[in-house]
Amino acid sequence: MQNDKSRRLIFSIPTAEEEQRIYKGLAEYISEQKVNQLLTDQHMIIAKGRRQEVYILSSDLWRLYTQIQPLRHPYFIGRFLGELTKTALKPSLHILHALGDAVKDTVKVITTHTGEQKFLYGQPLENQHLKDWPAVLEEERKVLVVNDQGEALGYGLLKSAETGKVSIKNQQDLGWYLRRGH
């Protein structure tokens, strides 16, 4: 929630229920052990406004944050972990590298060089653009798309057709930063 008078973001420490949603969102892509490693020695805060944005802060940054509150109201502080929705955390592009290094095989899609280019242009991918993907499913599944060097490129939705073909709908990719600047 924003303060109506100042339109400032209101920062708060996550509740136990919010922490569960944060862990759930990260655990879709990496193991619980890796989630714990990612968040070890970090402090989480949520910036509440039109959206709920989760940030992680190092101990030094946490000390600075506690010193300036409530007199100063930062626009953001720390590393942007993602947007907290009603059900789970939607991880940000800022932590894509950390997720890509530890992604579960059940949500990892490896793309070809041509597929990498298409995906970074915001386009969907099909069988010919993929080197490896998780087992075919009846429902669509969130996936993390990586290139053949293991570098994370973005998030997508993996769908399979009855014909055995698969497709990935681009949800968010690193090329977004460049496309938004036009």
C-alpha positions in Angstrom: 0.0 0.0 0.0 1.2 3.5 -0.7 0.8 6.3 1.7 -2.1 8.3 0.0 -0.6 11.7 0.9 2.9 11.1 -0.2 2.4 8.2 -2.7 5.5 6.6 -1.1 6.0 2.9 -1.0 5.4 1.3 2.4 8.2 -1.1 3.3 7.5 -4.0 5.7 9.0 -7.3 6.8 7.2 -10.2 5.3 4.6 -12.1 7.4 5.0 -15.8 7.8 2.3 -16.3 5.1 4.1 -14.0 2.7 7.4 -15.8 3.4 5.7 -19.1 2.5 4.6 -17.6 -0.9 8.1 -16.3 -1.5 9.6 -19.7 -0.9 6.9 -21.3 -3.0 7.7 -19.1 -6.0 11.4 -19.8 -5.8 11.0 -23.5 -5.2 9.2 -23.8 -8.5 12.5 -23.3 -10.2 15.2 -24.4 -7.7 15.4 -27.0 -4.8 14.4 -25.9 -1.3 18.1 -26.3 -0.3 19.1 -23.8 -3.0 16.3 -21.4 -1.9 17.7 -21.5 1.6 21.2 -20.9 0.2 20.0 -17.9 -1.9 18.3 -16.4 1.2 20.9 -17.2 3.8 22.3 -14.1 5.5 19.8 -12.0 3.7 16.9 -9.8 5.0 13.7 -9.7 3.1 11.5 -6.6 2.9 8.3 -6.0 0.8 7.6 -2.6 -0.9 3.9 -2.3 -0.9 2.3 0.0 -3.5 0.3 -0.8 -6.6 2.3 -4.0 -6.5 4.1 -5.9 -3.8 7.8 -6.1 -4.6 10.2 -8.3 -2.6 13.8 -7.2 -2.0 16.6 -9.0 -0.3 19.2 -7.0 1.6 22.7 -7.9 2.9 23.4 -7.4 6.6 25.2 -4.1 5.8 22.4 -2.8 3.7 19.9 -3.9 6.3 21.7 -1.8 8.9 21.6 1.2 6.6 17.9 0.6 5.9 17.0 0.4 9.6 19.0 3.6 10.3 17.1 5.7 7.6 13.6 4.3 8.5 11.1 6.0 9.0 12.6 9.3 8.1 13.7 8.4 4.5 11.6 6.4 2.1 13.7 4.7 -0.6 12.2 3.9 -4.0 13.9 0.5 -3.8 16.7 -1.0 -1.8 18.6 -4.2 -2.2 18.3 -6.9 -4.8 14.9 -7.2 -6.5 13.7 -10.7 -5.8 10.4 -10.5 -7.6 6.7 -9.5 -7.4 4.6 -11.1 -4.7 1.2 -12.3 -6.0 -1.7 -13.8 -4.1 -0.4 -17.3 -4.6 3.4 -17.1 -4.9 6.5 -15.0 -5.8 7.0 -14.2 -9.5 10.8 -14.1 -9.7 12.4 -11.1 -11.3 15.0 -11.0 -14.1 17.4 -9.7 -11.5 17.8 -13.1 -9.9 17.6 -15.1 -13.2 21.3 -15.9 -13.0 21.0 -17.3 -9.5 18.1 -19.5 -10.6 19.8 -20.6 -13.8 22.8 -21.9 -11.9 20.6 -24.2 -9.8 17.5 -24.8 -11.9 15.6 -28.1 -11.5 15.7 -30.5 -14.5 11.9 -30.6 -14.3 11.6 -26.9 -15.3 14.8 -26.4 -17.4 14.5 -25.9 -21.2 17.7 -25.7 -23.2 17.4 -23.8 -26.5 19.4 -23.7 -29.7 21.3 -20.7 -30.8 18.4 -19.7 -33.2 15.9 -20.3 -30.4 17.9 -18.1 -28.0 17.7 -15.2 -30.5 14.0 -15.7 -31.0 13.3 -16.0 -27.2 15.3 -12.8 -26.5 13.2 -11.0 -29.0 10.1 -12.1 -27.0 8.9 -14.7 -29.5 7.6 -18.2 -28.7 9.7 -21.3 -29.3 8.8 -24.7 -30.9 10.5 -28.1 -31.1 13.1 -27.1 -33.7 14.3 -24.3 -31.4 14.9 -26.6 -28.4 17.7 -29.0 -27.5 16.2 -30.4 -24.3 13.0 -30.0 -22.3 11.2 -31.7 -19.4 8.9 -34.7 -20.0 5.7 -33.9 -21.9 2.8 -32.8 -19.7 -1.0 -32.6 -20.0 -0.9 -29.1 -18.6 1.3 -26.2 -19.3 4.2 -25.7 -16.9 6.4 -22.8 -15.9 9.9 -23.2 -17.2 13.3 -21.4 -17.1 14.9 -21.1 -20.5 18.6 -21.4 -20.8 21.0 -21.4 -23.7 23.4 -24.3 -24.5 26.1 -22.6 -22.3 23.7 -22.8 -19.3 23.0 -19.0 -19.2 19.5 -18.2 -18.1 17.5 -16.2 -20.6 14.1 -15.9 -19.1 10.8 -17.5 -18.1 8.2 -19.3 -20.2 5.2 -21.6 -20.3 5.8 -25.1 -21.7 2.9 -26.5 -23.6 2.5 -29.8 -25.3 0.2 -30.8 -28.2 -1.3 -34.2 -28.8 0.9 -34.5 -31.8 4.0 -34.6 -29.6 5.1 -31.1 -30.4 6.0 -28.7 -27.7 6.0 -24.9 -27.6 7.2 -22.4 -25.1 5.3 -19.1 -24.7 7.6 -16.4 -23.6 6.6 -14.9 -20.3 9.6 -12.6 -19.6 13.2 -12.5 -21.0 16.4 -10.5 -20.7 15.7 -8.8 -24.1 12.8 -7.1 -22.4 15.2 -4.4 -21.1 16.2 -3.4 -24.6 12.7 -3.7 -26.2 11.1 -1.4 -23.6 13.6 1.4 -24.4 12.2 2.1 -27.9 
